[in-house]
Amino acid sequence: MTMPAIFDREARRRRRDRAQPDYAEHDFLRAAMLDGLNERLAAVTRPFRHVLDLGCFDGSFPAPPGAKIARLDPGFAFARAAGSVQGDEDRLPFADRSFDLVVSAGVLDQIDDLPGALALIRRVLRPDGMFLGAFVGGGSLPRLRASLRQAEAERPAARLHPQVDVRSAGDLLMRAGFTLPVADTETLDVRYRDFGRLVGDLRGMAASNMLAERRPIGRTTLGAAAAAFAGMADPDGRTTEQFNLVFLTGWAPDPSQPAPARRGSATASLADALRPRPTD
């Protein structure tokens, strides 16, 4: 049975091609993600020789010292500008065990089959290879969502993408077969002077509506949403929007990795540890 598509792949490619020329003016979310990934990578002392930048945008993720880096992007314009392969994250064109590090910033929330994409990432990693990922997660854009709900109260339409929360993201890492999985989140607040600037940023970072089932939004609805957004402004006239960035860390299985103790191998009793001790 074929599952219905959530996203329109062709629309996604068009959005990315449209965003590519001016992407540097709207790349603050991915820049924050890359800062977080680089911080996590800096804590790892082992070298990486073959790296995959999955969803590379402008190719701004730097290769670790001495490493060869391959890049993939679903958009033609980004792929051409970065000298990368064009392809989808859930249809990887790489052989199993090709890389010892895969990084992905800002794209995994825009694909139909996130569990399948994570499984493919694990497959292209060599044993004890590392995965670092980041994307916009659950609870993001609350004021934009509220503005659209208010503007379309009588006939609401799907305008924003489904979001994965940090707990579900951690579960997906384990389901995909990663060991030592970690999922955590960081919040980024951005203050906007008006609704148009927020919409412009979403378009500029190739994150506007690419749902498979979408319908046009009229000027009247846009005006109502803009007014609702302005009504949430702080005293200085700016509205604070929230982005929750989910970060993922996982490792491809390898016998050298720490393993949980065998069930029943404990040498101390929890009941004994909790039993009150006599006082002198």
GUDO-375558 format. One record per atom (N, C-alpha, C, CB): x, y, z; residue in one letter. Coordinates in pm, whole numbers, padded with zeros to 5 digits, always signed. Glycine has a CB too. Layout:
% residues N
XYZa/...
//
This chain:
% residues 280
+00085-00120+00000m/+00000+00000+00000m/+00088+00125+00000m/-00096+00001+00124m/+00064+00216-00094t/+00142+00338-00105t/+00082+00446-00015t/+00148+00386-00251t/+00169+00503+00072m/+00122+00608+00160m/+00105+00738+00082m/+00219+00628+00277m/+00002+00818+00112p/-00014+00946+00042p/+00102+01040+00072p/-00147+01012+00082p/+00142+01114-00029a/+00255+01206-00013a/+00214+01326+00073a/+00304+01255-00151a/+00304+01365+00161i/+00283+01486+00242i/+00334+01608+00167i/+00354+01473+00378i/+00452+01593+00103f/+00516+01705+00036f/+00518+01683-00115f/+00659+01724+00089f/+00520+01793-00187d/+00530+01793-00332d/+00678+01809-00368d/+00443+01908-00396d/+00740+01703-00416r/+00885+01707-00444r/+00920+01813-00548r/+00934+01570-00492r/+00839+01824-00651e/+00867+01923-00755e/+00855+02064-00701e/+00773+01904-00874e/+00753+02089-00621a/+00739+02221-00560a/+00858+02252-00470a/+00607+02230-00480a/+00904+02150-00400r/+01020+02172-00313r/+01143+02211-00394r/+01050+02046-00231r/+01165+02146-00507r/+01279+02182-00591r/+01265+02324-00644r/+01293+02083-00708r/+01144+02361-00685r/+01122+02497-00734r/+01146+02600-00625r/+00981+02512-00791r/+01099+02571-00505r/+01121+02664-00393r/+01271+02684-00369r/+01053+02612-00263r/+01347+02577-00376r/+01491+02587-00351r/+01561+02662-00464r/+01553+02446-00334r/+01521+02637-00586d/+01582+02709-00698d/+01551+02859-00690d/+01533+02652-00832d/+01430+02892-00647r/+01392+03033-00633r/+01472+03100-00520r/+01240+03046-00605r/+01499+03026-00414a/+01567+03084-00298a/+01718+03097-00318a/+01540+02999-00177a/+01776+03018-00403q/+01922+03009-00411q/+01994+03143-00435q/+01959+02915-00521q/+01950+03228-00527p/+02029+03350-00553p/+02046+03441-00433p/+01964+03427-00662p/+01945+03452-00348d/+01952+03545-00234d/+01953+03473-00100d/+01834+03642-00239d/+01992+03348-00101y/+01983+03268+00021y/+02064+03328+00136y/+02031+03127-00006y/+02177+03388+00107a/+02264+03443+00213a/+02193+03548+00298a/+02389+03503+00151a/+02087+03609+00244e/+02014+03711+00320e/+01913+03650+00417e/+01943+03805+00225e/+01892+03518+00408h/+01788+03453+00488h/+01837+03325+00555h/+01666+03423+00401h/+01966+03309+00570d/+02021+03179+00613d/+02043+03168+00763d/+02151+03154+00542d/+01981+03256+00842f/+02013+03260+00985f/+01975+03132+01058f/+01944+03377+01049f/+01865+03066+01017l/+01826+02943+01085l/+01929+02832+01061l/+01687+02897+01038l/+01969+02815+00936r/+02068+02711+00907r/+02202+02746+00970r/+02083+02690+00755r/+02236+02874+00974a/+02360+02914+01040a/+02359+02875+01187a/+02383+03065+01025a/+02244+02894+01253a/+02232+02853+01394a/+02244+02702+01407a/+02099+02901+01453a/+02185+02629+01313m/+02196+02483+01316m/+02341+02439+01296m/+02108+02419+01207m/+02410+02500+01201l/+02549+02462+01177l/+02637+02496+01297l/+02602+02532+01052l/+02610+02606+01364d/+02685+02638+01486d/+02667+02527+01589d/+02639+02775+01545d/+02542+02482+01605g/+02516+02375+01701g/+02582+02244+01662g/+02368+02353+01716g/+02577+02210+01533l/+02641+02086+01488l/+02792+02093+01503l/+02605+02058+01342l/+02850+02208+01472n/+02995+02220+01486n/+03039+02213+01632n/+03042+02352+01424n/+02957+02266+01723e/+02988+02253+01866e/+02989+02106+01907e/+02886+02331+01951e/+02892+02030+01861r/+02885+01888+01895r/+02999+01811+01829r/+02749+01830+01852r/+03033+01850+01709l/+03142+01783+01639l/+03276+01812+01706l/+03147+01826+01492l/+03292+01932+01759a/+03418+01968+01824a/+03445+01884+01948a/+03418+02115+01861a/+03340+01828+02007a/+03357+01745+02127a/+03404+01604+02094a/+03227+01738+02204a/+03411+01569+01965v/+03453+01436+01921v/+03599+01443+01879v/+03364+01383+01804v/+03682+01359+01937t/+03826+01367+01912t/+03872+01283+01794t/+03902+01325+02035t/+03794+01190+01747r/+03836+01103+01638r/+03834+01178+01505r/+03746+00979+01631r/+03918+01140+01410p/+03917+01204+01278p/+03807+01147+01189p/+04054+01189+01209p/+03765+01227+01091f/+03669+01183+00990f/+03731+01205+00853f/+03533+01259+01003f/+03727+01102+00770r/+03793+01110+00639r/+03697+01128+00523r/+03874+00987+00617r/+03576+01074+00535h/+03478+01084+00427h/+03346+01132+00486h/+03460+00946+00354h/+03301+01249+00440v/+03188+01320+00501v/+03081+01345+00395v/+03234+01455+00565v/+02955+01333+00436l/+02842+01367+00350l/+02766+01483+00413l/+02749+01244+00330l/+02751+01590+00336d/+02668+01705+00373d/+02534+01688+00304d/+02737+01843+00334d/+02433+01647+00379l/+02305+01605+00324l/+02205+01721+00329l/+02250+01482+00400l/+02170+01774+00212g/+02089+01896+00206g/+02180+02015+00226g/+01976+01894+00312g/+02271+02035+00130c/+02387+02122+00155c/+02358+02270+00137c/+02498+02083+00064c/+02245+02309+00076f/+02219+02449+00046f/+02339+02510-00027f/+02188+02528+00177f/+02405+02609+00035d/+02515+02680-00030d/+02651+02616-00003d/+02517+02823+00016d/+02651+02498+00057g/+02779+02431+00085g/+02861+02496+00193g/+02859+02425-00039g/+02795+02564+00289s/+02868+02640+00390s/+02918+02554+00506s/+02781+02748+00444s/+02875+02427+00513f/+02934+02341+00616f/+03076+02306+00574f/+02848+02212+00637f/+03176+02338+00659p/+03315+02313+00619p/+03355+02167+00643p/+03409+02406+00696p/+03434+02114+00554a/+03485+01978+00574a/+03582+01977+00692a/+03554+01926+00446a/+03574+01876+00778p/+03673+01865+00885p/+03814+01855+00826p/+03644+01743+00974p/+03917+01894+00902p/+04054+01891+00850p/+04091+01754+00793p/+04153+01928+00961p/+04143+01754+00671g/+04188+01631+00609g/+04080+01543+00551g/+04264+01554+00705g/+03953+01586+00556a/+03842+01502+00510a/+03802+01538+00368a/+03722+01515+00604a/+03752+01439+00296k/+03688+01461+00168k/+03537+01470+00193k/+03722+01346+00067k/+03473+01569+00129i/+03332+01589+00156i/+03251+01579+00027i/+03308+01725+00222i/+03142+01503+00034a/+03044+01496-00074a/+02920+01571-00028a/+03009+01347-00111a/+02854+01637-00121r/+02737+01716-00086r/+02620+01675-00174r/+02766+01866-00100r/+02500+01680-00116l/+02378+01650-00190l/+02273+01753-00156l/+02327+01506-00159l/+02199+01799-00258d/+02088+01890-00235d/+01975+01855-00331d/+02132+02038-00251d/+01850+01864-00285p/+01738+01832-00374p/+01712+01938-00481p/+01613+01813-00293p/+01767+02058-00464g/+01748+02164-00562g/+01860+02169-00664g/+01735+02296-00493g/+01825+02193-00790f/+01927+02199-00895f/+02022+02316-00875f/+01860+02208-01031f/+01967+02435-00844a/+02051+02554-00834a/+02150+02544-00719a/+01963+02678-00816a/+02106+02497-00601f/+02198+02478-00489f/+02302+02372-00523f/+02122+02439-00362f/+02258+02262-00582a/+02352+02155-00616a/+02458+02204-00714a/+02276+02035-00676a/+02418+02279-00813r/+02515+02329-00912r/+02611+02428-00847r/+02442+02396-01030r/+02560+02521-00767a/+02645+02623-00707a/+02745+02563-00608a/+02560+02727-00637a/+02705+02455-00539a/+02792+02394-00438a/+02877+02282-00496a/+02710+02340-00323a/+02861+02254-00626g/+02935+02143-00686g/+02895+02010-00628g/+03082+02164-00669g/+02765+01994-00602s/+02718+01875-00533s/+02629+01791-00623s/+02643+01912-00406s/+02584+01678-00568v/+02490+01589-00636v/+02349+01639-00609v/+02508+01441-00589v/+02262+01633-00711q/+02121+01664-00687q/+02048+01534-00657q/+02058+01737-00810q/+01974+01530-00548g/+01901+01410-00510g/+01820+01435-00385g/+01996+01294-00490g/+01737+01337-00349d/+01651+01349-00232d/+01710+01273-00113d/+01510+01295-00264d/+01680+01325+00005e/+01738+01268+00127e/+01686+01129+00158e/+01710+01359+00243e/+01567+01095+00107d/+01513+00961+00131d/+01534+00870+00010d/+01365+00970+00165d/+01622+00911-00082r/+01657+00830-00199r/+01806+00848-00228r/+01571+00870-00324r/+01888+00813-00134l/+02031+00843-00144l/+02099+00761-00253l/+02100+00816-00010l/+02182+00826-00336p/+02250+00757-00445p/+02390+00710-00408p/+02258+00848-00565p/+02413+00681-00280f/+02546+00642-00234f/+02546+00497-00186f/+02593+00736-00121f/+02660+00433-00201a/+02675+00294-00159a/+02675+00284-00007a/+02804+00233-00217a/+02637+00167+00043d/+02643+00142+00187d/+02786+00159+00237d/+02590+00001+00220d/+02799+00208+00359r/+02928+00222+00428r/+03026+00310+00349r/+02991+00084+00451r/+02974+00419+00295s/+03059+00511+00218s/+03121+00622+00302s/+02979+00571+00107s/+03061+00654+00417f/+03102+00772+00493f/+03122+00737+00641f/+02999+00885+00479f/+03211+00813+00705d/+03222+00798+00851d/+03163+00919+00925d/+03368+00780+00891d/+03106+01015+00851l/+03031+01125+00913l/+02927+01174+00813l/+03125+01242+00956l/+02801+01185+00859v/+02695+01246+00780v/+02637+01360+00862v/+02583+01141+00742v/+02629+01478+00800v/+02567+01594+00865v/+02449+01639+00779v/+02671+01711+00886v/+02345+01690+00845s/+02228+01738+00774s/+02166+01851+00854s/+02125+01624+00750s/+02156+01969+00792a/+02101+02086+00862a/+01991+02151+00780a/+02212+02187+00893a/+01869+02146+00831g/+01760+02224+00775g/+01676+02160+00668g/+01815+02344+00723g/+01683+02028+00651v/+01605+01966+00544v/+01520+01846+00586v/+01697+01923+00435v/+01555+01777+00692l/+01489+01651+00724l/+01344+01668+00767l/+01564+01581+00832l/+01301+01790+00795d/+01160+01814+00827d/+01076+01837+00703d/+01147+01934+00920d/+01134+01822+00584q/+01063+01852+00460q/+01052+01730+00368q/+01132+01965+00387q/+01060+01612+00422i/+01053+01491+00340i/+00942+01401+00392i/+01189+01417+00340i/+00887+01322+00300d/+00775+01233+00336d/+00819+01124+00433d/+00716+01169+00211d/+00931+01062+00405d/+00971+00941+00478d/+01093+00968+00565d/+01000+00826+00380d/+01072+01036+00677l/+01184+01065+00767l/+01241+00936+00828l/+01139+01160+00878l/+01159+00840+00873p/+01219+00714+00922p/+01304+00645+00815p/+01109+00619+00969p/+01255+00644+00691g/+01333+00582+00584g/+01461+00656+00557g/+01252+00573+00459g/+01457+00791+00561a/+01578+00870+00538a/+01682+00842+00645a/+01544+01019+00534a/+01639+00833+00772l/+01733+00804+00880l/+01793+00664+00864l/+01663+00816+01016l/+01711+00569+00820a/+01763+00434+00797a/+01867+00434+00685a/+01648+00338+00763a/+01842+00513+00581l/+01939+00522+00471l/+02068+00589+00518l/+01880+00599+00353l/+02056+00691+00601i/+02175+00757+00655i/+02259+00656+00734i/+02136+00876+00746i/+02191+00576+00815r/+02267+00474+00890r/+02334+00376+00796r/+02174+00399+00987r/+02269+00340+00687r/+02327+00243+00593r/+02451+00298+00523r/+02224+00203+00489r/+02452+00428+00489v/+02569+00482+00419v/+02684+00512+00515v/+02532+00608+00343v/+02659+00500+00646l/+02766+00519+00744l/+02844+00390+00764l/+02709+00567+00878l/+02973+00404+00780r/+03055+00289+00817r/+03031+00256+00964r/+03206+00318+00789r/+03065+00135+01006p/+03052+00102+01148p/+03123+00206+01235p/+03110-00038+01176p/+03057+00249+01340d/+03105+00353+01431d/+03109+00490+01364d/+03243+00318+01483d/+03039+00506+01251g/+03026+00637+01188g/+02924+00722+01262g/+02987+00623+01042g/+02937+00852+01248m/+02857+00947+01325m/+02758+01022+01237m/+02948+01048+01397m/+02637+01042+01289f/+02537+01124+01224f/+02505+01244+01312f/+02409+01044+01195f/+02505+01363+01252l/+02465+01486+01319l/+02359+01554+01233l/+02588+01580+01343l/+02243+01579+01290g/+02135+01640+01215g/+02067+01751+01293g/+02035+01537+01175g/+02003+01842+01221a/+01926+01949+01283a/+01815+01992+01188a/+02018+02070+01320a/+01701+02028+01245f/+01590+02077+01164f/+01495+02156+01254f/+01514+01960+01094f/+01404+02228+01191v/+01302+02304+01265v/+01199+02206+01318v/+01235+02413+01175v/+01179+02206+01450g/+01096+02103+01513g/+00966+02153+01570g/+01173+02038+01619g/+00901+02063+01643g/+00768+02087+01698g/+00758+02213+01783g/+00727+01970+01778g/+00646+02281+01773g/+00623+02403+01850g/+00674+02529+01785g/+00684+02390+01982g/+00734+02517+01666s/+00787+02634+01598s/+00676+02716+01532s/+00890+02592+01493s/+00705+02843+01509l/+00614+02936+01440l/+00475+02944+01504l/+00599+02894+01295l/+00466+02955+01636p/+00334+02958+01699p/+00252+03081+01662p/+00349+02953+01849p/+00315+03195+01641r/+00240+03317+01610r/+00194+03318+01464r/+00324+03441+01639r/+00274+03263+01377l/+00228+03250+01238l/+00108+03155+01231l/+00343+03199+01147l/+00116+03044+01301r/+00005+02950+01302r/-00122+03016+01359r/+00041+02826+01384r/-00107+03088+01467a/-00222+03153+01529a/-00281+03259+01436a/-00182+03216+01664a/-00195+03332+01367s/-00243+03435+01275s/-00323+03374+01161s/-00125+03516+01219s/-00275+03264+01105l/-00347+03199+00995l/-00478+03137+01043l/-00259+03092+00931l/-00476+03079+01163r/-00601+03024+01218r/-00705+03133+01233r/-00576+02955+01353r/-00663+03247+01283q/-00757+03357+01303q/-00808+03410+01170q/-00690+03470+01383q/-00720+03419+01071a/-00759+03473+00940a/-00850+03378+00864a/-00636+03503+00858a/-00836+03247+00888e/-00914+03148+00815e/-01005+03070+00909e/-00822+03052+00740e/-01061+03139+01004a/-01140+03071+01108a/-01255+02991+01050a/-01193+03172+01206a/-01318+03040+00943e/-01434+02972+00886e/-01394+02857+00794e/-01520+03070+00811e/-01285+02874+00719r/-01241+02770+00624r/-01090+02750+00638r/-01279+02808+00476r/-01045+02690+00746p/-00900+02673+00767p/-00841+02578+00663p/-00871+02619+00908p/-00719+02607+00622a/-00648+02524+00524a/-00510+02493+00578a/-00638+02595+00386a/-00453+02381+00534a/-00317+02345+00574a/-00220+02440+00505a/-00285+02197+00538a/-00147+02517+00583r/-00050+02612+00529r/+00093+02582+00572r/-00087+02751+00572r/+00108+02523+00691l/+00241+02498+00747l/+00265+02348+00757l/+00256+02565+00885l/+00390+02313+00755h/+00428+02172+00751h/+00409+02102+00885h/+00572+02158+00706h/+00382+01973+00884p/+00384+01897+01010p/+00522+01908+01074p/+00346+01747+00985p/+00526+01905+01205q/+00653+01922+01276q/+00679+01802+01367q/+00653+02053+01358q/+00805+01766+01377v/+00848+01654+01461v/+00905+01710+01591v/+00954+01565+01388v/+00852+01663+01704d/+00906+01713+01831d/+01030+01634+01870d/+00799+01704+01942d/+01099+01684+01972v/+01229+01628+02006v/+01217+01484+02058v/+01296+01714+02111v/+01110+01454+02128r/+01094+01318+02180r/+01073+01218+02066r/+00976+01312+02278r/+00987+01254+01971s/+00965+01167+01856s/+01092+01151+01774s/+00852+01221+01768s/+01170+01258+01762a/+01295+01251+01687a/+01391+01150+01749a/+01360+01388+01680a/+01400+01150+01882g/+01485+01052+01948g/+01437+00909+01925g/+01491+01080+02096g/+01305+00890+01928d/+01250+00757+01899d/+01283+00712+01757d/+01098+00757+01920d/+01277+00805+01662l/+01307+00771+01524l/+01454+00731+01506l/+01274+00888+01432l/+01542+00795+01579l/+01683+00754+01574l/+01700+00609+01617l/+01769+00845+01664l/+01634+00572+01725m/+01645+00434+01773m/+01582+00336+01675m/+01579+00420+01910m/+01468+00372+01618r/+01402+00285+01520r/+01490+00264+01397r/+01267+00343+01478r/+01567+00366+01361a/+01654+00356+01244a/+01779+00274+01270a/+01692+00494+01196a/+01801+00234+01394g/+01913+00149+01426g/+02037+00220+01474g/+01948+00071+01309g/+02027+00348+01509f/+02143+00420+01561f/+02168+00380+01706f/+02122+00572+01549f/+02294+00377+01743t/+02331+00356+01882t/+02367+00490+01946t/+02449+00256+01893t/+02367+00491+02079l/+02398+00612+02156l/+02320+00733+02106l/+02548+00641+02150l/+02187+00719+02083p/+02110+00830+02025p/+02087+00943+02125p/+01976+00779+01973p/+02097+01065+02076v/+02070+01183+02158v/+01987+01280+02074v/+02202+01251+02208v/+01879+01330+02130a/+01798+01434+02066a/+01777+01546+02167a/+01661+01377+02015a/+01809+01666+02128d/+01788+01780+02216d/+01742+01899+02133d/+01917+01815+02295d/+01702+02005+02200t/+01644+02118+02129t/+01697+02250+02181t/+01492+02116+02140t/+01705+02347+02092e/+01741+02484+02128e/+01637+02577+02067e/+01885+02520+02078e/+01604+02684+02138t/+01502+02777+02092t/+01567+02906+02042t/+01402+02808+02204t/+01521+02950+01926l/+01569+03075+01868l/+01450+03168+01851l/+01642+03051+01732l/+01455+03283+01914d/+01349+03383+01901d/+01393+03491+01803d/+01315+03446+02039d/+01305+03523+01709v/+01334+03625+01607v/+01223+03728+01611v/+01348+03561+01463v/+01261+03855+01615r/+01161+03963+01627r/+01139+04026+01490r/+01207+04070+01731r/+01012+04031+01451y/+00976+04080+01318y/+00896+04209+01329y/+00896+03975+01242y/+00927+04301+01240r/+00853+04428+01239r/+00717+04412+01173r/+00933+04536+01166r/+00701+04311+01086d/+00570+04288+01024d/+00563+04146+00968d/+00544+04392+00913d/+00443+04108+00931f/+00412+03975+00880f/+00489+03947+00750f/+00262+03960+00856f/+00501+04048+00666g/+00568+04031+00538g/+00714+03991+00551g/+00558+04157+00459g/+00782+04043+00654r/+00922+04007+00672r/+00936+03860+00711r/+00987+04096+00780r/+00845+03809+00792l/+00848+03668+00828l/+00823+03580+00706l/+00744+03638+00937l/+00720+03612+00629v/+00691+03535+00508v/+00809+03543+00411v/+00563+03586+00440v/+00871+03659+00400g/+00987+03674+00313g/+01103+03587+00356g/+01031+03817+00309g/+01125+03575+00487d/+01232+03488+00536d/+01203+03342+00504d/+01250+03505+00687d/+01079+03300+00524l/+01044+03160+00495l/+01064+03129+00346l/+00899+03132+00536l/+01025+03220+00260r/+01048+03200+00118r/+01198+03201+00087r/+00977+03308+00036r/+01269+03294+00149g/+01411+03308+00122g/+01496+03191+00168g/+01462+03431+00185g/+01446+03115+00266m/+01518+02996+00312m/+01456+02868+00256m/+01519+02991+00465m/+01371+02882+00154a/+01307+02768+00086a/+01223+02686+00182a/+01413+02678+00022a/+01149+02754+00271a/+01067+02685+00371a/+00920+02723+00362a/+01118+02715+00509a/+00878+02783+00252s/+00736+02814+00236s/+00658+02689+00198s/+00716+02925+00130s/+00528+02703+00186n/+00438+02588+00171n/+00473+02501+00050n/+00294+02637+00159n/+00507+02375+00078m/+00533+02278-00029m/+00453+02150-00006m/+00684+02247-00037m/+00341+02163+00064l/+00256+02048+00090l/+00195+01997-00041l/+00145+02085+00190l/+00177+01868-00048a/+00118+01809-00169a/-00025+01858-00190a/+00121+01657-00160a/-00099+01876-00081e/-00235+01928-00090e/-00236+02069-00032e/-00337+01835-00014e/-00228+02165-00119r/-00227+02305-00077r/-00318+02384-00170r/-00082+02364-00078r/-00366+02495-00119r/-00451+02579-00203r/-00406+02723-00188r/-00601+02563-00165r/-00428+02804-00290p/-00381+02944-00286p/-00442+03020-00169p/-00416+03015-00417p/-00371+03120-00126i/-00420+03206-00019i/-00448+03344-00079i/-00318+03216+00099i/-00567+03397-00055g/-00608+03523-00116g/-00555+03645-00041g/-00757+03530-00123g/-00566+03759-00107r/-00517+03884-00047r/-00594+03918+00080r/-00528+03999-00148r/-00723+03892+00080t/-00802+03924+00199t/-00754+03843+00319t/-00952+03897+00174t/-00729+03714+00295t/-00680+03628+00403t/-00542+03671+00449t/-00677+03480+00358t/-00455+03705+00353l/-00321+03752+00389l/-00329+03880+00473l/-00237+03777+00263l/-00418+03969+00433g/-00434+04092+00510g/-00482+04066+00651g/-00530+04185+00439g/-00576+03973+00665a/-00626+03939+00798a/-00518+03874+00883a/-00747+03846+00788a/-00437+03788+00821a/-00327+03724+00894a/-00224+03826+00937a/-00262+03615+00808a/-00194+03922+00848a/-00098+04027+00882a/-00147+04110+00999a/-00072+04116+00761a/-00276+04141+00999a/-00333+04219+01109a/-00329+04141+01240a/-00478+04260+01077a/-00360+04011+01233a/-00354+03929+01354a/-00211+03920+01407a/-00410+03789+01326a/-00115+03906+01316f/+00026+03899+01356f/+00068+04030+01422f/+00117+03869+01233f/+00028+04143+01363a/+00061+04273+01422a/-00003+04290+01560a/+00016+04386+01330a/-00120+04229+01579g/-00188+04238+01708g/-00115+04166+01820g/-00325+04185+01696g/-00018+04080+01786m/+00060+04009+01886m/+00192+04080+01917m/+00088+03867+01839m/+00210+04199+01862a/+00337+04269+01876a/+00363+04315+02019a/+00340+04389+01783a/+00490+04328+02051d/+00532+04386+02177d/+00512+04538+02171d/+00681+04351+02208d/+00530+04608+02284p/+00509+04753+02283p/+00593+04828+02180p/+00540+04808+02419p/+00707+04771+02139d/+00790+04840+02040d/+00743+04814+01897d/+00934+04796+02054d/+00632+04740+01880g/+00578+04717+01748g/+00630+04593+01678g/+00604+04833+01664g/+00721+04521+01739r/+00774+04400+01678r/+00713+04276+01742r/+00928+04396+01692r/+00691+04174+01660t/+00633+04048+01705t/+00742+03943+01714t/+00518+04001+01610t/+00749+03874+01824t/+00851+03771+01845t/+00800+03637+01796t/+00892+03762+01993t/+00871+03579+01699e/+00839+03445+01650e/+00943+03347+01703e/+00834+03441+01495e/+00900+03223+01723q/+00985+03121+01787q/+01014+03007+01691q/+00917+03067+01915q/+01141+02968+01688f/+01185+02852+01613f/+01252+02755+01710f/+01283+02892+01497f/+01202+02633+01715n/+01262+02529+01800n/+01348+02439+01712n/+01152+02447+01874n/+01477+02441+01734l/+01571+02365+01653l/+01600+02232+01721l/+01702+02445+01630l/+01569+02124+01653v/+01593+01990+01706v/+01729+01941+01653v/+01478+01891+01665v/+01812+01894+01744f/+01944+01841+01709f/+01948+01691+01737f/+02056+01915+01787f/+02004+01617+01644l/+02014+01472+01655l/+02159+01428+01649l/+01932+01404+01545l/+02193+01332+01733t/+02325+01269+01728t/+02306+01118+01739t/+02419+01323+01843t/+02370+01044+01651g/+02362+00899+01656g/+02485+00837+01592g/+02235+00848+01588g/+02507+00709+01622w/+02623+00638+01571w/+02578+00509+01503w/+02723+00608+01684w/+02647+00474+01395a/+02623+00344+01333a/+02678+00236+01425a/+02688+00335+01191a/+02608+00126+01441p/+02652+00023+01537p/+02792-00030+01507p/+02552-00092+01538p/+02863-00061+01615d/+02996-00120+01604d/+03027-00192+01735d/+03105-00010+01573d/+03090-00310+01730p/+03118-00385+01854p/+03204-00310+01955p/+03186-00514+01820p/+03279-00210+01909s/+03367-00137+02000s/+03293-00038+02089s/+03472-00065+01922s/+03166-00014+02060q/+03092+00088+02135q/+03047+00036+02271q/+02971+00134+02054q/+03030+00127+02367p/+02977+00085+02498p/+02840+00021+02482p/+02968+00205+02595p/+02814-00081+02558a/+02686-00151+02553a/+02625-00155+02692a/+02703-00295+02498a/+02491-00157+02701p/+02427-00167+02832p/+02462-00299+02898p/+02274-00153+02819p/+02467-00298+03030a/+02500-00420+03104a/+02396-00528+03080a/+02511-00389+03254a/+02441-00654+03079r/+02350-00766+03061r/+02251-00773+03175r/+02429-00897+03050r/+02125-00799+03141r/+02019-00806+03242r/+02055-00911+03346r/+01882-00838+03176r/+02044-00871+03472g/+02073-00963+03582g/+02219-00966+03622g/+02031-01098+03545g/+02303-00878+03562s/+02446-00882+03593s/+02485-00788+03706s/+02526-00849+03470s/+02389-00715+03763a/+02422-00620+03869a/+02476-00694+03992a/+02299-00537+03907a/+02571-00630+04059t/+02632-00690+04178t/+02581-00626+04307t/+02784-00678+04171t/+02496-00524+04292a/+02439-00458+04410a/+02289-00451+04397a/+02498-00316+04429a/+02219-00456+04507s/+02074-00453+04509s/+02025-00310+04525s/+02019-00541+04622s/+01930-00270+04442l/+01871-00137+04455l/+01799-00125+04589l/+01775-00107+04339l/+01733-00232+04633a/+01663-00229+04761a/+01761-00204+04875a/+01586-00360+04784a/+01878-00268+04869d/+01979-00246+04973d/+02029-00103+04970d/+02096-00342+04956d/+02045-00048+04849a/+02097+00088+04838a/+01999+00190+04896a/+02127+00121+04693a/+01867+00160+04885l/+01766+00253+04932l/+01727+00232+05078l/+01645+00243+04845l/+01773+00119+05136r/+01735+00089+05275r/+01801+00187+05370r/+01773-00057+05313r/+01725+00246+05462p/+01785+00341+05558p/+01899+00276+05636p/+01677+00393+05656p/+02005+00354+05655r/+02120+00304+05730r/+02108+00345+05877r/+02252+00359+05670r/+02150+00257+05966p/+02143+00292+06109p/+02235+00410+06140p/+02181+00171+06197p/+02189+00494+06229t/+02272+00607+06271t/+02348+00571+06397t/+02185+00733+06295t/+02461+00635+06417d/+02543+00607+06537d/+02477+00664+06660d/+02684+00666+06521d/
//
